[in-house]
Amino acid sequence: MAVKASVQKKTFIFSFSARTSRGPMKERHSWFIKLWEDTDPEVFGIGECGPLPGLSAELNAEFETTLSQCIGQINSASISIQQLSSAATSLASLNEWLSLLPLPVQLNDYPSVRFALETAFLDLYHGGKRMLFDNDFLKGEAIPINGLIWMGGMDFMLQQIEIKIRDGFRCIKLKVGGLDFEKECDVLQYIRRKYFRDDITIRLDANGAFKTDEALYKLKELAKFKVHSIEQPLKKGSEYLPQLCKESPIPIALDEELIGVTHRSDKEQLLERIQPQFIILKPSMHGGLWGSEEWIAVAEAKKIDWWITSALESNIGLNAIAQFTANYTINKHHGLGTGGIYENNVPSPLRIDKEHLLSGRGEWDLSEV
């Protein structure tokens, strides 16, 4: 009796015109890893591997070949359920065990592959029921989420804002740096004037779009609109970022800055040097679930707050991230509201009720993955 593996690619189609700071997106590719015991193929664990173009260094011309080689090595390793049961007692022990498998890559360099393997192995360990952790999320606990406003023209963005607030969202996240700055300020002014009674929390994401010589001025202008925080105002690696974190009237959150930082000592040094107010974690980019757990431990030791967000995963990846998030005290909005962005998302029990992500209604349909 041994664990067997397979991988299948699926293309998800956006249900709207999705524009990001890296250009428009019409579709997104994910690879799904399945794991099962050879005596019972109907019971399987599944994990989503979805590196993002332009952000994930692992996504190169050889990625699919490398992923297939990983699957081949798992099939050749004669892994037993007993071995998995011994390893899956914690994320740390699971990743120590994964590092000993004869994979053709270092998982530190392939965070989305690590995320998919963690998810699939934990799912299989818990009986192939799409349960990774025995916490309250699958028992009905809701996770508050922010409403993401996609980039576009003024009318498009204002329409999204109106829909989100009408649907009950009290924390919204907007991209800045992609439009004329004055127009972006006009959008924020519109929110504050129209919804002044609703106590809306505004989060911003600059995706590194601000130039060094204009960043502080823009942050001071944006602060007039009572902004909660801004993600990555400067490009990754900017020498000015530590100074900006000290001088900014808006709390700064790091996102892209964390990508590729894999060793605990390097994480500690980065946060000590830059001293942001927040970090934002995407498991498929920041070292999988285990890497995210380590980032949280390092940040909390330095009194730096954090939240978790998905990276446009399908419902399979979103389910894993939500369950991981529920391992912690839920006292803030997380970025887990991307479940409805695809025309052909995987049918699942996940649903959004006002500004909350929940699980419990409906069934999984994995016939297409």
N, C-alpha and C positions, 0 to 999 in steps of 0.2 A: 504494500500500500504506500503510495507516494503522491505528493502534490504535483499536479500538472498545471500548465499555464498556456494562455493564448493571448493574442493582442489583435484588436480590430480598430480600424480608423473610421470615424464618423464626422461628417461635415454638418455643422449647424448653421442655419440661415437666419440672419437677423430679421426681426419682424418690422423693422423701421430702418431709416437711414442713419446708421450709427457712425458718428464722427468723433474721432479722438485727436489728441495733439499730434499723433503720428499718422494722421490721414483717415480717410473713410474706411469702414469695414462693412462688407456685405455678408461675409461668412467667417466661420471659425472652425478650425480642425482640432479634434481631440482624439486621443488613442486610449482605448479601454483595455485594461489588463484584467483578465479573468483567471482565478485560481480555484481549483477543485481537487478533491481526493479522487484518484483514478477509479475507486470502487463506487463512487456516488457522484457522477458528473452533474446531477440535478441540483446539488447543493454547492454553491460557488460564492466566492467573494469577488468584488469588482472594484476597481479603482480607476480614476480618470487622470490621464496625463495630457495636459493641455498647455504647452509652452506658448507664449505670445510673441508674434513677430515684432522685432524691434526692441524687445525688452529681455527676452530669455536667450542668453548666450548659447544654451544647449541646442537651440533650434537652428541647425545647420543642414547642409546637403546630405550629411551622413546620419541624420537623426533617426530616420525610420530603420535603417540598417542596424544601427546601434541598439535600438529598442528590440528589434527581432533577435539580435544576438543575446540580449538579456533574457528574453523568454526562452531561448534555446538552452541557455545555461541553467535556468531554473528547472527545466524539464530533465536535464541531465544530472541534477544534483541529488536526486532521490530524497527529497525532503519529506519527513514524516509529520503527521499531525501532532505527534508527541513532541517533536522538536519545536514546532510552532507554538504549542501550548506552553512550553518552558520559556520561550522568547517573548511572548506577547503580554507579559505581566505589566509592562510599562513601556512607554515610548523609548526611553533610553535603552532598555534591554533589547527591544525589538530592533532598534537601529544598530546596536552593537552586533546583533546576530546577522542583520542584513549586510553589514560591512564584511562579514566573514564568508558570505556566499561568493562563489567564483564568477562574479559578474565582470563584464569587459570594461566597466567604467567605474570611476570613483563617484559615489552618489553625491558627494559635496558639490560636484560640478554639474549634476543633473537633478536639481531640486524637484522638478515636476515628475520625474521618474520615481524619485524617493517618495513623493506624496502619493502617487498611484500605487506603489508597492505597499506602503504602510496601510493605505486604505483597504486594498484587496486582502492583505494578510489578516488585518484586524477583523474585517467582515467575515472571512472564512472561519477564523478562530471563534467568532460568536455565532456560528451556525448559518452563515449566508443569508442573513435577514436584514441586511443594510444597517446593522447596528455595529458601531465601532466602540462606543463607550456606554456604560450603563449609568447614564445620568438622566436628568429630568427633561431634556429636550424631547425625547421620544415618548415621554409620559404627558406631554402637553404644555410644558413650560415654553413661554413665548420669548423670543429674542427681539428687542427693539432694534430697528434698522433705520438708516437714513434713506431718504429718497434721492436717487441719483438723477441729476438734470444733465442730459446729453448736450454736447456742443452743437451749435447751429445758429441760424439767424435769430434775430431778436424775437420775432413772433413765435418761432418754434420753441424757444426757451421759455418765454412767458407762458405759453400754452402748457408746457410740461409742469411748470411751477404751480399753475392754477390747479391742474389735475392732481398733483401730489398733495397739495394742502387740502383740497376738497376731499381726497381719499383718507385724510387723517394723519398725514405725515407732519411731524413737528420738528424734524431735523432734516434739512436738505443739503445736498452737496453739489456745488457747481464748479465747473472747470473755468479757469481764467488764464489769460495769456494767449488765447487763440483768436480773439476778436479785438477790435479797437478798444483800448483801455477805458475811454470815456463811456462807450456803450456798455461795457461790463459794469461800470459804476452805476449807470442808469438802471440796469437790471436789479442791482442790489437796492438802490433807492426805491424802485417800484415795490419790491418785497416789503421793505420797512414801512412804506406809506400805506400800502393796501392791507397788510396783515399785521398792523401794529398791535392789535388786540390778541393775536394768536401766539405770541411769544415763540416765534420760529427761531430755531438754532440754525445758523448758516456756517457750513464748512466749505472751504475753498481748496482747490487743487490746481497748482500752477504747472505741474509736470516739468519743472526746471525752466520755465519759459522766460523768467525775468532776467534782465541783464544786471550785472553787478552794480553798475553806476546808477541804476534807476530803481533797484529793488526796495531800498528803505523808503524812498519817496512814495512808491506805489503802496507799500504796506501801510504807511501812515494815512494815505487816502482811503484805502479799503477799511481801515480801522474805524472810520466814521460811521460805518454801517453795522457796528457791533458784531464783528465776525468772531466765531468761536476759535477757528484755527485755519492754517493754510499749509497744505502739503507741498513739500519740495519746491520752494520758490526759486531756488537756483539749481543749475545743473549739478549732477552728481560729481563730487570731487572738488567743488569750488572752495578755494582757500578762504573766501570771505564768509562762508556759511557759519562758522562758530561766532564771529562778530555779529552777524545778522541775528542769530538766535538771542544774543544778549540785548540788542538794540530794538528789535522789532516790537511794535505795540500789539501785534497779533501773535499768539503762541504758534510756534512752528513745529510741524510734524515731518518726520523723515519717512520716505518710502523707497524710491529708487536708490537712495544712498545706502540702503542695507543690502541690496542685491550683490551676491558674490562674496559677502563677508561670512565665512563659514566657521571659523574657530572661535571658541568662547573668548579667548584673550583678545582677539581682534575686535570682537563685538564690544567688549568692555572698554577698549582703548578708543574706539570710534565714538561711543556715547560719552565718554569722559572728555574727549577733545571737542566735540561739537555742542554737547549739552542741550539737546532739543527739549521741548516741553512734552512732545508725544512721539511715538513711533507707530507706524501702521504696518500690519503684517499680512502678507499674502502667502499662505503656506506653499503654493506651487512655485513661488519665486524665492522665498526666504528660508529654504532648507527643509521643506516639508513640515509635517506636524511636529516632529521632534525639534527641528531647527527653530520653529516658531515658539515652542515651549521654552527653549533655551534663551531666545531673545527676550521673552517675557520675564524670565527670572533675572536676567542681567539688567533689564530696564527697571524692574521694581526695586532691585537693590540700590539703584541710583535715583530712586524717587521720580522716575519718568513714567508717565501714563502711556497707555496704548489702547488700540482697538484692532479688530480683525476685519478683513474684507476679502471677498472673493475676487478672482481674476477672470471673470467672464466664463467660469466653468458651467457645465450643464448641471442639472439637478443632482447628478451623482456626486460630482465634486462639491457642490453646494451643501449637500446633506452631510458630507464628511466634515466640512469646515464648520458648519453649524453645531454639530455634535461636539467637536473639539472646543469650540467657543463656550459651550455650556458646561465644560469642566471648570470654568471660572465663575466668580460672582458676576452676575449680569447687572451692571449698574450704569451702562452707557449705551449709546447707539452704535451698532456695528454696520459694516458695509456689505450686507448679505441680501440685497434686494434685486439681484440680477436674474432670478428664476424665470421671469416672464419675457425675456428679451428675444427668444428664439421661436420661430414658427414650428420647429420640429424638436422641441426639447423633450427629454425623456419623461414620460408620464410618471408622477410620483405623488406621495402623500404630502409633499411640501405645499404650503399655501401662505399667502400674505393677507393678513387681516389688519386693515388700517396700517399702522407703522410697525407691525410685528410679523416675524417669520415663525411659523408653527409647523408641526408635523402631526400626523395622526389620521387624517382623512384620505381616502383613496388608496390605491394599490400601485405598486411598482410595475411597470411594463418594460422589461428589458429585452424584448424580442428583436429590437433593431440595433442592439449593441452587443 
